[in-house]
Amino acid sequence: DVAELLLQRLEREPPGPGGGLCSLEAAAALGLDHQTLVGAVKSLQALGEVIEAEARAATRWELSEEGAEVLRAGSPEVRLFRSLPPEGLPQSDAMKLPGAQVGFSKAMANKWLRLDKAAPGGPRVFRAVSDAVQDGLRRVQEGDAAGLPERERNELKRRKLLLEV
């Protein structure tokens, strides 16, 4: 019987600040539906002075279905950025990529993308953010180490990404 389980649980609980049990926690601990536990509390209250109960409002946050998807796959602006090839795409094609319908304006506001309206064939979307470390390493690999500023070379060397031989 749920009421008996609740009374046993109340007897085991040490009195603390505020005292008593939280019905949400008790229902979870007892493996019961919260509304079933609330029904047992109301039944015990109807008997007279068996237990005291008061309603408390509790707020908690949880991910929406869309929030869970963003957690799993990344935000729309990041998905768009990742899907955009380095050479860019015509804007009409870019808007067909994952996350584009929602993420385009946010990616533009973050300055992750740039739009070249004067590109041949119409507006073209490019990544505006690049991996500077990877770009520097690529320049060295292609034989353009002298074209890399000394400060950048020293930073890559300090990070043990570049060797002076």
C-alpha positions as CSV (number, residue, x, y, z in Angstrom):
1,D,0.0,0.0,0.0
2,V,1.4,3.4,-1.0
3,A,0.2,5.2,2.1
4,E,2.0,2.6,4.3
5,L,5.2,2.9,2.3
6,L,5.0,6.7,2.6
7,L,4.5,6.5,6.4
8,Q,7.5,4.1,6.8
9,R,9.6,6.5,4.7
10,L,8.5,9.5,6.9
11,E,9.5,7.6,10.1
12,R,13.0,6.9,8.7
13,E,13.6,10.5,7.6
14,P,15.6,12.6,10.1
15,P,14.0,15.9,10.8
16,G,15.8,18.7,9.1
17,P,15.4,22.3,8.1
18,G,11.9,22.5,6.5
19,G,11.4,18.9,7.7
20,G,9.6,16.1,5.9
21,L,9.9,14.7,2.4
22,C,9.8,16.2,-1.0
23,S,7.0,14.2,-2.8
24,L,9.0,14.2,-6.1
25,E,12.1,12.7,-4.5
26,A,10.0,10.3,-2.4
27,A,8.1,9.1,-5.5
28,A,11.3,8.6,-7.4
29,A,12.9,6.7,-4.4
30,L,9.9,4.5,-4.0
31,G,9.6,3.9,-7.8
32,L,6.1,5.4,-7.9
33,D,4.3,7.8,-10.1
34,H,4.3,11.2,-8.5
35,Q,0.5,11.6,-8.7
36,T,0.0,8.2,-7.0
37,L,2.1,9.4,-4.1
38,V,0.2,12.7,-4.0
39,G,-3.1,10.7,-3.8
40,A,-1.7,8.7,-0.9
41,V,-0.8,12.0,0.9
42,K,-4.3,13.3,0.4
43,S,-5.8,10.1,1.7
44,L,-3.7,10.3,4.8
45,Q,-4.6,13.9,5.3
46,A,-8.3,13.0,5.1
47,L,-7.9,10.8,8.1
48,G,-7.1,13.7,10.4
49,E,-3.9,14.5,12.1
50,V,-1.8,11.6,10.6
51,I,0.5,13.8,8.5
52,E,1.0,17.4,7.5
53,A,1.6,18.4,4.0
54,E,2.1,21.6,2.2
55,A,2.2,22.4,-1.5
56,R,5.5,23.8,-2.7
57,A,6.3,25.0,-6.2
58,A,9.6,23.8,-7.6
59,T,11.1,24.9,-10.9
60,R,13.6,22.9,-12.9
61,W,15.0,23.2,-16.3
62,E,15.3,20.5,-18.9
63,L,16.2,20.4,-22.6
64,S,13.5,20.6,-25.1
65,E,13.5,18.1,-28.0
66,E,15.2,20.7,-30.1
67,G,17.7,21.4,-27.3
68,A,18.6,17.7,-27.1
69,E,19.2,17.6,-30.8
70,V,21.5,20.7,-30.6
71,L,23.4,19.0,-27.8
72,R,23.8,15.9,-29.9
73,A,24.6,17.4,-33.3
74,G,25.6,21.0,-32.7
75,S,23.8,24.3,-33.1
76,P,22.3,25.1,-36.5
77,E,25.0,27.8,-37.1
78,V,27.8,25.3,-36.3
79,R,26.2,22.6,-38.5
80,L,26.0,25.1,-41.4
81,F,29.6,26.2,-40.8
82,R,30.9,22.6,-40.8
83,S,28.9,21.7,-44.0
84,L,30.2,24.7,-46.0
85,P,33.2,23.7,-48.1
86,P,36.3,26.0,-47.9
87,E,35.8,27.2,-51.4
88,G,32.3,28.4,-50.5
89,L,29.0,27.8,-52.2
90,P,26.4,29.9,-54.0
91,Q,24.0,31.3,-51.4
92,S,21.1,29.4,-52.9
93,D,23.0,26.1,-52.4
94,A,24.3,27.0,-49.0
95,M,20.7,27.6,-47.8
96,K,20.1,23.9,-48.5
97,L,22.8,22.7,-46.1
98,P,22.0,21.3,-42.6
99,G,21.1,24.1,-40.2
100,A,21.1,26.8,-42.9
101,Q,17.5,27.9,-42.5
102,V,17.8,28.6,-38.8
103,G,21.6,29.2,-38.4
104,F,22.5,31.4,-41.4
105,S,21.7,34.7,-39.7
106,K,23.3,33.7,-36.4
107,A,26.5,32.5,-38.2
108,M,26.6,35.8,-40.1
109,A,26.1,37.8,-36.9
110,N,28.9,35.8,-35.2
111,K,31.1,36.6,-38.3
112,W,31.7,32.9,-39.0
113,L,30.5,33.4,-42.6
114,R,30.9,36.1,-45.2
115,L,28.7,36.8,-48.2
116,D,30.3,37.9,-51.4
117,K,27.5,39.6,-53.3
118,A,29.7,40.4,-56.2
119,A,30.8,36.8,-56.9
120,P,30.4,35.5,-60.4
121,G,27.2,33.6,-60.7
122,G,25.5,35.5,-57.8
123,P,26.0,35.8,-54.1
124,R,28.4,33.2,-52.6
125,V,28.8,32.2,-49.0
126,F,32.3,31.5,-47.6
127,R,33.6,30.6,-44.2
128,A,35.0,33.7,-42.6
129,V,36.7,31.9,-39.7
130,S,39.5,29.5,-40.4
131,D,41.9,27.5,-38.4
132,A,44.9,29.8,-38.3
133,V,47.2,27.1,-36.8
134,Q,46.3,24.7,-39.6
135,D,46.7,27.4,-42.2
136,G,50.2,28.3,-40.9
137,L,51.3,24.7,-40.9
138,R,50.0,24.3,-44.4
139,R,52.0,27.3,-45.6
140,V,55.2,25.7,-44.0
141,Q,54.5,22.4,-45.6
142,E,54.0,24.1,-49.0
143,G,57.4,25.7,-48.6
144,D,56.3,29.2,-47.6
145,A,57.8,29.3,-44.1
146,A,59.5,32.6,-44.9
147,G,56.1,34.1,-45.7
148,L,54.8,33.2,-42.2
149,P,55.4,36.0,-39.7
150,E,58.2,35.2,-37.2
151,R,55.8,35.6,-34.3
152,E,53.5,32.9,-35.8
153,R,56.5,30.6,-36.5
154,N,57.7,31.0,-32.9
155,E,54.2,30.2,-31.6
156,L,54.0,27.1,-33.7
157,K,57.5,26.1,-32.5
158,R,56.6,26.8,-28.9
159,R,53.6,24.5,-29.2
160,K,55.9,21.8,-30.7
161,L,54.0,21.9,-34.0
162,L,57.0,23.1,-36.0
163,L,60.6,22.1,-35.8
164,E,63.5,24.2,-36.8
165,V,65.9,21.8,-38.6
